[in-house]
Amino acid sequence: MLEEKKEVEEKDVQEVPDMPDMDELDEMAKKTKKKLPSWVILIIVGAIILIAVGAQALAGGSKKATVATAVKTYKVKTGDVQQVESVSGLVDSENKKIVYSPVNAKVTVCNAKVGKLVKAGDKLIEFDTTKLEQDNQTSQMNLAQTQQSNSEAYQAANKAAADMIQAAGAANQALCDTANALADQVNAQGAVCDQAWAIYDSAKADAESVAKQQEVADAKNNLNVYKDDNGNYTEAYYQLTSKIEETKAALDAEQNDENNAAYAAALKAKDDKDKEIAGWEATIAAPTSAVASALANANAQDSTYNAMYAQWQSAYNAAAKGTNVDTSSTEIKGSQATAMQLGSNAAELTAMTAAQLVEAGKKGLSADFDGVISEVQAAVNADATQGAPMYTLIDTNKMMVQIEVPTNDYSKYKTGQAATISIGNHTYKGQVSNVNGMATTNTKGNQVIVVTVKFMDVDENIVIGASAKVSMTIAESKDTIYIPTEALNVSTDGDFVYVLKDGKVKETPVTIGISSDSKIEITKGLKKGDEVISDTSVDLKDGMEATAKGE
């Protein structure tokens, strides 16, 4: 039991008249005219004695007894103090992707629903590609028509020039015949060039097709079992060669049908696998090889055409010079030639774009990563516009919480700092991934720094938009002097504590450091072993007497 403080009531002391001494009494007796009887004298003397004794008792009762106040104390010691801050925020994702429509087409299938969990590769949007395919056919026809028109224009110009030369007369007929023959060859080579480029376009389209890309991907997957990306054989392949060595050793050790058959089977297995590997490598190389071969052929045909054209130009100039015929009016040059070339380039680009749009429309839209759909703009039978948003996908594997901290605490938060994230009854490891370098004004009008804390592990209990509490140690002192938080007092003059020393209370100024929920670091003013009063139920005064309470 704790000893309670005893209070002593202070009694009122009545004023006592001064006691007469024996000489005064004797003088009083002499002044009396009549002698008193002896019994009267005894009564008076007795009364005087009683009055004196009573006065003495009253005088002694007026002194107040002093009793020391019992207080709860704490002996100062050293230890670790951690300052932990807890701030609430909302769960969000570090990775959000707004997915846009690649084409102008009607939506036929929409598997994107708000709140739906999806896996990477899930098909979410499909398009009607009928109109895209029609546009592609039109673009291909326009390209062919433009190329044909340009070819006819050049052929007509060549023929016109040749006709002028021929009309100059038989005197230069040989030169004219040569020029005409070369003109026919040039025109024929032009047709060969057109055919070569058509073959290149076809090979390129085939190589970029979904079916061909899937075939190549399958071949790469199969090949990677036996060869890595650097062309080195894998352990799976070496197991085949090891099998050959193993069965060969067994056969060398003992010649019998069983060992002979095992050895032959091992040889055949490796041979079959080498053929498969060669086949996969051929499949992988085929599209690129076909496109490269077609491109090389088309460039070679163009080179041949340019050489033949230069030869014809030389023959033509010779014939023109011999007959002094000016054929400049028949040449395609200047702005006309530029316009024809630009028209050809534009038609080719349009045709290529149209083909790519068909491919994009057939491919549709699929989830790029595991996540949840947060917004959907697409709808079945609605016309999608190229570049318009279709849905928003939030990555559920890269979750985070954004918290707002006072600008004064900016230096306490560092990238990579460990944290604990609590959502309801679930706790997760976290880490500071970003500390904004610029303060912002929050909805309450306060200047804050936004700190992003990412989840180091995620599960199905983490929900986008849920409230989460982030706790982290922002300061720590090791082996430092500390006191309980309730022992610290604050005044206008600064922080102080009450120290119990030699039965007296002493008000002692202190300098504080960091603090936790239960501890405050003392950097100046106390030493280990000091007895600090932590009792908040007693009105303490500097210099008052006190004793430590018993447990």
MIZAFI-353795 format. One line per 3 residues: their letters; for each residue x, y, z of C-alpha. Coordinates in nm, 3 decimals. Example, Ala and Ser with C-alpha at 12.3 -4.5 7.8 and 13.67 -1.06 7.14 Angstrom:
<sites>
AS	1.230:-0.450:0.780 | 1.367:-0.106:0.714
</sites>
This chain:
<sites>
MLE	0.000:0.000:0.000 | 0.122:0.345:-0.082 | 0.167:0.571:0.223
EKK	-0.086:0.851:0.219 | 0.010:1.201:0.318 | -0.091:1.292:0.678
EVE	-0.243:1.629:0.731 | -0.236:1.798:1.069 | -0.512:2.047:1.145
EKD	-0.394:2.379:1.264 | -0.573:2.471:1.588 | -0.666:2.824:1.681
VQE	-0.458:2.948:1.979 | -0.641:3.174:2.227 | -0.453:3.469:2.369
VPD	-0.345:3.392:2.735 | -0.294:3.680:2.983 | 0.052:3.719:3.137
MPD	0.094:3.516:3.459 | 0.158:3.728:3.780 | 0.469:3.622:3.974
MDE	0.480:3.549:4.350 | 0.603:3.902:4.449 | 0.308:4.057:4.265
LDE	0.073:3.822:4.445 | 0.229:3.913:4.775 | 0.191:4.283:4.701
MAK	-0.172:4.230:4.608 | -0.232:4.063:4.937 | -0.075:4.355:5.125
KTK	-0.299:4.609:4.951 | -0.618:4.437:5.057 | -0.798:4.597:5.341
KKL	-0.932:4.269:5.460 | -0.739:3.946:5.507 | -0.884:3.664:5.303
PSW	-0.958:3.329:5.449 | -0.701:3.057:5.378 | -0.938:2.849:5.163
VIL	-0.995:3.150:4.936 | -0.623:3.190:4.884 | -0.593:2.824:4.792
IIV	-0.869:2.857:4.533 | -0.704:3.158:4.370 | -0.363:2.990:4.358
GAI	-0.519:2.675:4.206 | -0.697:2.875:3.940 | -0.378:3.054:3.845
ILI	-0.194:2.723:3.813 | -0.470:2.577:3.590 | -0.465:2.882:3.367
AVG	-0.087:2.854:3.328 | -0.102:2.484:3.241 | -0.382:2.540:2.986
AQA	-0.195:2.825:2.819 | 0.115:2.610:2.790 | -0.086:2.329:2.628
LAG	-0.249:2.566:2.382 | 0.083:2.721:2.291 | 0.235:2.380:2.219
GSK	-0.062:2.275:1.998 | -0.016:2.568:1.762 | 0.302:2.415:1.600
KAT	0.220:2.234:1.262 | 0.378:1.888:1.199 | 0.579:1.852:0.870
VAT	0.511:1.533:0.654 | 0.701:1.457:0.322 | 0.487:1.395:0.004
AVK	0.512:1.047:-0.150 | 0.570:1.061:-0.530 | 0.625:0.813:-0.810
TYK	0.982:0.830:-0.947 | 1.187:0.688:-1.234 | 1.563:0.625:-1.229
VKT	1.722:0.763:-1.543 | 1.889:0.499:-1.761 | 2.020:0.459:-2.114
GDV	1.876:0.270:-2.407 | 1.751:0.304:-2.763 | 1.484:0.556:-2.867
QQV	1.305:0.527:-3.199 | 1.085:0.802:-3.338 | 0.811:0.633:-3.541
ESV	0.572:0.834:-3.757 | 0.236:0.692:-3.868 | 0.051:0.860:-4.156
SGL	-0.261:0.744:-4.340 | -0.305:0.742:-4.716 | -0.493:0.565:-4.994
VDS	-0.378:0.252:-5.175 | -0.296:0.310:-5.541 | -0.080:0.159:-5.815
ENK	0.259:0.274:-5.941 | 0.166:0.165:-6.293 | -0.152:0.283:-6.465
KIV	-0.209:0.254:-6.837 | -0.480:0.422:-7.040 | -0.532:0.204:-7.348
YSP	-0.636:0.381:-7.669 | -0.804:0.247:-7.981 | -0.555:0.178:-8.261
VNA	-0.823:0.192:-8.533 | -1.151:0.344:-8.644 | -1.381:0.042:-8.617
KVT	-1.688:-0.097:-8.442 | -1.634:-0.285:-8.115 | -1.769:-0.640:-8.138
VCN	-1.645:-0.777:-7.804 | -1.576:-0.584:-7.481 | -1.449:-0.794:-7.191
AKV	-1.327:-0.487:-7.001 | -1.543:-0.430:-6.693 | -1.477:-0.187:-6.406
GKL	-1.329:-0.376:-6.110 | -1.250:-0.689:-6.315 | -0.920:-0.863:-6.238
VKA	-0.733:-0.962:-6.554 | -0.414:-1.148:-6.643 | -0.148:-1.038:-6.889
GDK	-0.257:-1.146:-7.238 | -0.632:-1.159:-7.168 | -0.823:-1.039:-7.476
LIE	-1.034:-0.740:-7.371 | -1.146:-0.570:-7.695 | -1.222:-0.710:-8.043
FDT	-1.303:-0.503:-8.354 | -1.502:-0.550:-8.676 | -1.230:-0.525:-8.945
TKL	-1.459:-0.534:-9.250 | -1.426:-0.163:-9.324 | -1.052:-0.170:-9.253
EQD	-1.002:-0.452:-9.504 | -1.203:-0.262:-9.767 | -0.990:0.048:-9.707
NQT	-0.676:-0.162:-9.740 | -0.790:-0.306:-10.075 | -0.866:0.045:-10.200
SQM	-0.520:0.167:-10.090 | -0.348:-0.124:-10.264 | -0.542:-0.051:-10.584
NLA	-0.453:0.319:-10.565 | -0.087:0.230:-10.520 | -0.091:0.001:-10.821
QTQ	-0.271:0.264:-11.031 | -0.023:0.537:-10.930 | 0.275:0.318:-11.013
QSN	0.118:0.220:-11.346 | 0.045:0.583:-11.437 | 0.402:0.688:-11.357
SEA	0.540:0.401:-11.561 | 0.320:0.488:-11.857 | 0.421:0.852:-11.835
YQA	0.791:0.767:-11.845 | 0.735:0.520:-12.127 | 0.542:0.779:-12.326
ANK	0.817:1.035:-12.272 | 1.080:0.787:-12.385 | 0.878:0.693:-12.689
AAA	0.814:1.055:-12.781 | 1.182:1.130:-12.768 | 1.260:0.824:-12.976
DMI	0.997:0.923:-13.232 | 1.151:1.267:-13.268 | 1.489:1.115:-13.325
QAA	1.349:0.867:-13.575 | 1.178:1.145:-13.766 | 1.511:1.324:-13.806
GAA	1.594:1.101:-14.095 | 1.766:0.788:-14.205 | 2.104:0.952:-14.181
NQA	2.119:0.872:-13.813 | 1.897:0.563:-13.832 | 2.150:0.336:-13.665
LCD	2.167:0.558:-13.359 | 1.790:0.583:-13.352 | 1.752:0.207:-13.377
TAN	1.993:0.159:-13.091 | 1.813:0.416:-12.877 | 1.476:0.259:-12.956
ALA	1.598:-0.089:-12.876 | 1.742:0.032:-12.549 | 1.417:0.216:-12.475
DQV	1.227:-0.113:-12.512 | 1.475:-0.282:-12.283 | 1.446:-0.001:-12.027
NAQ	1.066:-0.026:-12.034 | 1.080:-0.403:-11.997 | 1.320:-0.369:-11.706
GAV	1.083:-0.118:-11.548 | 0.815:-0.387:-11.548 | 1.063:-0.631:-11.391
CDQ	1.134:-0.374:-11.117 | 0.763:-0.334:-11.045 | 0.728:-0.712:-11.016
AWA	1.032:-0.736:-10.784 | 0.895:-0.472:-10.548 | 0.556:-0.643:-10.548
IYD	0.730:-0.967:-10.440 | 0.912:-0.776:-10.163 | 0.585:-0.625:-10.034
SAK	0.427:-0.970:-10.030 | 0.722:-1.124:-9.843 | 0.721:-0.840:-9.591
ADA	0.347:-0.872:-9.529 | 0.382:-1.249:-9.485 | 0.672:-1.206:-9.239
ESV	0.469:-0.956:-9.035 | 0.154:-1.168:-9.030 | 0.028:-1.305:-8.698
AKQ	0.046:-1.663:-8.821 | 0.408:-1.631:-8.934 | 0.511:-1.454:-8.614
QEV	0.345:-1.728:-8.409 | 0.525:-1.992:-8.616 | 0.858:-1.819:-8.553
ADA	0.779:-1.778:-8.181 | 0.699:-2.150:-8.150 | 1.022:-2.239:-8.326
KNN	1.222:-2.011:-8.093 | 1.060:-2.166:-7.788 | 1.148:-2.516:-7.911
LNV	1.502:-2.414:-8.007 | 1.569:-2.245:-7.671 | 1.538:-2.583:-7.502
YKD	1.854:-2.696:-7.682 | 2.026:-2.366:-7.772 | 2.033:-2.036:-7.582
DNG	2.001:-1.690:-7.742 | 2.380:-1.679:-7.797 | 2.376:-2.001:-8.000
NYT	2.530:-2.213:-7.725 | 2.401:-2.564:-7.667 | 2.208:-2.618:-7.344
EAY	2.223:-2.896:-7.089 | 1.929:-3.068:-7.264 | 2.139:-3.105:-7.580
YQL	2.445:-3.224:-7.395 | 2.232:-3.493:-7.237 | 2.193:-3.641:-7.590
TSK	2.569:-3.646:-7.644 | 2.621:-3.781:-7.296 | 2.380:-4.061:-7.378
IEE	2.587:-4.151:-7.683 | 2.906:-4.162:-7.477 | 2.735:-4.364:-7.207
TKA	2.595:-4.628:-7.446 | 2.924:-4.638:-7.644 | 3.114:-4.708:-7.324
ALD	2.869:-4.984:-7.237 | 2.904:-5.133:-7.586 | 3.282:-5.118:-7.570
AEQ	3.268:-5.293:-7.234 | 3.036:-5.566:-7.355 | 2.937:-5.639:-7.712
NDE	2.576:-5.757:-7.716 | 2.253:-5.684:-7.899 | 2.108:-5.480:-7.614
NNA	2.407:-5.247:-7.586 | 2.436:-5.223:-7.963 | 2.067:-5.125:-7.990
AYA	2.099:-4.868:-7.710 | 2.401:-4.712:-7.880 | 2.222:-4.699:-8.217
AAL	1.915:-4.543:-8.051 | 2.127:-4.274:-7.884 | 2.291:-4.189:-8.218
KAK	1.953:-4.173:-8.389 | 1.805:-3.953:-8.110 | 2.083:-3.699:-8.148
DDK	2.062:-3.711:-8.528 | 1.684:-3.661:-8.517 | 1.726:-3.373:-8.274
DKE	1.994:-3.210:-8.493 | 1.747:-3.224:-8.783 | 1.476:-3.072:-8.565
IAG	1.711:-2.796:-8.451 | 1.807:-2.725:-8.812 | 1.438:-2.711:-8.901
WEA	1.359:-2.468:-8.620 | 1.654:-2.248:-8.716 | 1.535:-2.250:-9.076
TIA	1.182:-2.155:-8.967 | 1.317:-1.866:-8.760 | 1.542:-1.741:-9.037
APT	1.296:-1.797:-9.324 | 1.080:-1.481:-9.294 | 1.378:-1.251:-9.248
SAV	1.569:-1.432:-9.520 | 1.274:-1.413:-9.761 | 1.227:-1.041:-9.699
ASA	1.601:-0.974:-9.727 | 1.624:-1.179:-10.047 | 1.324:-1.002:-10.200
LAN	1.464:-0.662:-10.102 | 1.805:-0.746:-10.243 | 1.645:-0.862:-10.569
ANA	1.431:-0.548:-10.596 | 1.735:-0.325:-10.536 | 1.933:-0.528:-10.790
QDS	1.657:-0.485:-11.049 | 1.652:-0.112:-10.977 | 2.029:-0.101:-11.027
TYN	1.990:-0.285:-11.358 | 1.717:-0.042:-11.461 | 1.934:0.259:-11.373
AMY	2.227:0.117:-11.570 | 2.004:0.043:-11.874 | 1.847:0.386:-11.847
AQW	2.191:0.550:-11.841 | 2.287:0.342:-12.147 | 1.972:0.448:-12.327
QSA	2.028:0.809:-12.225 | 2.376:0.795:-12.376 | 2.243:0.641:-12.700
YNA	1.960:0.887:-12.706 | 2.197:1.184:-12.660 | 2.419:1.051:-12.937
AAK	2.125:1.013:-13.173 | 1.988:1.353:-13.081 | 2.326:1.511:-13.133
GTN	2.369:1.344:-13.468 | 2.040:1.479:-13.597 | 2.045:1.805:-13.402
VDT	1.699:1.726:-13.269 | 1.589:1.905:-12.949 | 1.387:1.656:-12.743
SST	1.381:1.848:-12.413 | 1.009:1.902:-12.448 | 0.947:1.528:-12.412
EIK	1.146:1.486:-12.088 | 0.972:1.449:-11.750 | 1.158:1.683:-11.518
GSQ	1.129:1.957:-11.260 | 0.805:1.991:-11.070 | 0.633:1.727:-11.281
ATA	0.889:1.461:-11.189 | 0.880:1.568:-10.821 | 0.500:1.553:-10.814
MQL	0.500:1.206:-10.969 | 0.756:1.082:-10.714 | 0.569:1.233:-10.418
GSN	0.243:1.084:-10.543 | 0.405:0.743:-10.567 | 0.555:0.774:-10.214
AAE	0.222:0.886:-10.065 | 0.033:0.600:-10.226 | 0.289:0.350:-10.098
LTA	0.272:0.492:-9.744 | -0.109:0.489:-9.747 | -0.113:0.129:-9.861
MTA	0.133:0.028:-9.590 | -0.067:0.213:-9.320 | -0.392:0.053:-9.430
AQL	-0.238:-0.293:-9.409 | -0.104:-0.219:-9.060 | -0.447:-0.098:-8.948
VEA	-0.604:-0.423:-9.064 | -0.344:-0.617:-8.867 | -0.403:-0.399:-8.556
GKK	-0.779:-0.441:-8.587 | -0.751:-0.819:-8.608 | -0.516:-0.824:-8.311
GLS	-0.759:-0.627:-8.090 | -0.659:-0.511:-7.743 | -0.522:-0.737:-7.469
ADF	-0.404:-0.675:-7.111 | -0.035:-0.582:-7.104 | 0.004:-0.698:-6.742
DGV	-0.186:-0.846:-6.448 | -0.418:-0.589:-6.298 | -0.767:-0.452:-6.244
ISE	-0.981:-0.244:-6.478 | -1.054:0.097:-6.322 | -1.233:0.275:-6.608
VQA	-1.406:0.163:-6.929 | -1.507:0.386:-7.219 | -1.556:0.111:-7.480
AVN	-1.894:-0.055:-7.542 | -2.014:-0.336:-7.768 | -2.148:-0.211:-8.107
ADA	-2.007:0.138:-8.039 | -1.777:0.290:-8.302 | -1.425:0.333:-8.167
TQG	-1.220:0.630:-8.283 | -0.848:0.590:-8.343 | -0.665:0.747:-8.047
APM	-0.972:0.753:-7.819 | -0.942:0.594:-7.470 | -1.095:0.247:-7.439
YTL	-1.014:0.146:-7.080 | -0.768:0.204:-6.795 | -0.567:-0.087:-6.653
IDT	-0.406:-0.065:-6.307 | -0.112:-0.292:-6.227 | -0.191:-0.495:-5.911
NKM	0.167:-0.618:-5.880 | 0.306:-0.267:-5.826 | 0.095:-0.127:-5.543
MVQ	0.182:0.178:-5.334 | 0.049:0.431:-5.085 | 0.098:0.806:-5.118
IEV	0.116:0.996:-4.790 | 0.139:1.367:-4.712 | 0.400:1.483:-4.458
PTN	0.475:1.833:-4.325 | 0.741:2.026:-4.515 | 0.944:2.053:-4.193
DYS	0.984:1.674:-4.193 | 1.115:1.660:-4.553 | 1.470:1.563:-4.449
KYK	1.345:1.269:-4.240 | 1.220:1.070:-4.541 | 1.466:0.899:-4.779
TGQ	1.428:0.675:-5.082 | 1.477:0.312:-4.982 | 1.361:0.371:-4.623
AAT	1.177:0.069:-4.473 | 0.813:0.104:-4.370 | 0.521:-0.099:-4.240
ISI	0.185:-0.070:-4.418 | -0.133:-0.171:-4.236 | -0.468:-0.230:-4.405
GNH	-0.729:-0.347:-4.156 | -0.587:-0.657:-3.987 | -0.324:-0.713:-4.257
TYK	0.033:-0.584:-4.237 | 0.283:-0.559:-4.523 | 0.645:-0.461:-4.572
GQV	0.692:-0.133:-4.754 | 0.972:0.088:-4.886 | 0.990:0.457:-4.976
SNV	1.020:0.471:-5.354 | 0.993:0.845:-5.407 | 1.001:1.170:-5.209
NGM	0.868:1.463:-5.410 | 1.121:1.741:-5.447 | 0.854:2.010:-5.448
ATT	0.590:2.097:-5.188 | 0.223:2.105:-5.286 | -0.091:2.244:-5.126
NTK	-0.333:1.975:-5.007 | -0.713:1.999:-4.988 | -0.689:2.156:-4.641
GNQ	-0.467:2.435:-4.769 | -0.151:2.305:-4.598 | 0.191:2.287:-4.759
VIV	0.297:1.921:-4.770 | 0.549:1.686:-4.930 | 0.407:1.377:-5.101
VTV	0.596:1.056:-5.016 | 0.535:0.736:-5.213 | 0.570:0.404:-5.028
KFM	0.556:0.087:-5.238 | 0.445:-0.258:-5.122 | 0.730:-0.509:-5.116
DVD	0.480:-0.797:-5.119 | 0.122:-0.799:-5.245 | -0.178:-1.027:-5.209
ENI	-0.551:-1.032:-5.277 | -0.631:-0.837:-4.959 | -0.482:-0.514:-5.101
VIG	-0.760:-0.312:-5.262 | -0.717:-0.002:-5.478 | -0.857:0.303:-5.298
ASA	-0.852:0.142:-4.951 | -0.725:0.343:-4.655 | -0.382:0.233:-4.528
KVS	-0.160:0.340:-4.239 | 0.212:0.378:-4.310 | 0.451:0.358:-4.015
MTI	0.824:0.412:-4.034 | 1.118:0.496:-3.812 | 1.232:0.846:-3.910
AES	1.492:0.892:-3.635 | 1.681:0.669:-3.391 | 1.929:0.721:-3.107
KDT	2.132:0.431:-2.968 | 2.237:0.394:-2.603 | 2.108:0.738:-2.508
IYI	1.967:0.884:-2.185 | 1.586:0.889:-2.186 | 1.289:0.942:-1.952
PTE	0.920:0.850:-1.968 | 0.712:1.102:-2.162 | 0.499:1.180:-1.857
ALN	0.807:1.301:-1.666 | 0.867:1.599:-1.898 | 0.719:1.939:-1.813
VST	0.691:2.240:-2.041 | 0.683:2.608:-1.953 | 0.741:2.939:-2.126
DGD	1.102:2.920:-2.008 | 1.159:2.582:-2.170 | 1.145:2.212:-2.090
FVY	1.220:2.085:-1.740 | 1.180:1.786:-1.506 | 1.148:1.745:-1.130
VLK	1.441:1.556:-0.976 | 1.416:1.402:-0.629 | 1.744:1.448:-0.444
DGK	1.814:1.428:-0.072 | 1.441:1.429:0.004 | 1.386:1.757:-0.184
VKE	1.216:1.831:-0.517 | 1.442:2.019:-0.759 | 1.318:2.177:-1.084
TPV	1.584:2.089:-1.344 | 1.597:2.236:-1.703 | 1.663:1.979:-1.979
TIG	1.728:1.968:-2.352 | 1.532:1.702:-2.539 | 1.615:1.505:-2.855
ISS	1.389:1.262:-3.038 | 1.087:1.093:-2.884 | 0.870:0.785:-2.920
DSK	0.524:0.718:-2.783 | 0.665:0.634:-2.438 | 1.023:0.771:-2.430
IEI	1.190:1.111:-2.467 | 1.563:1.143:-2.531 | 1.745:1.385:-2.297
TKG	2.058:1.535:-2.455 | 2.142:1.773:-2.170 | 2.046:1.821:-1.804
LKK	2.033:1.464:-1.669 | 2.270:1.178:-1.610 | 2.223:0.807:-1.568
GDE	2.089:0.722:-1.220 | 1.913:1.053:-1.154 | 1.574:1.001:-0.986
VIS	1.311:1.184:-1.192 | 0.956:1.235:-1.064 | 0.705:1.092:-1.312
DTS	0.396:1.139:-1.092 | 0.132:1.350:-1.268 | -0.118:1.333:-0.979
VDL	0.080:1.557:-0.742 | 0.115:1.936:-0.749 | 0.493:1.963:-0.733
KDG	0.689:2.267:-0.620 | 1.059:2.335:-0.636 | 1.216:2.273:-0.292
MEA	0.926:2.081:-0.137 | 0.999:1.771:0.066 | 0.912:1.437:-0.099
TAK	0.983:1.068:-0.080 | 0.970:0.799:-0.346 | 0.661:0.582:-0.332
GE	0.703:0.215:-0.256 | 0.594:-0.037:-0.511
</sites>
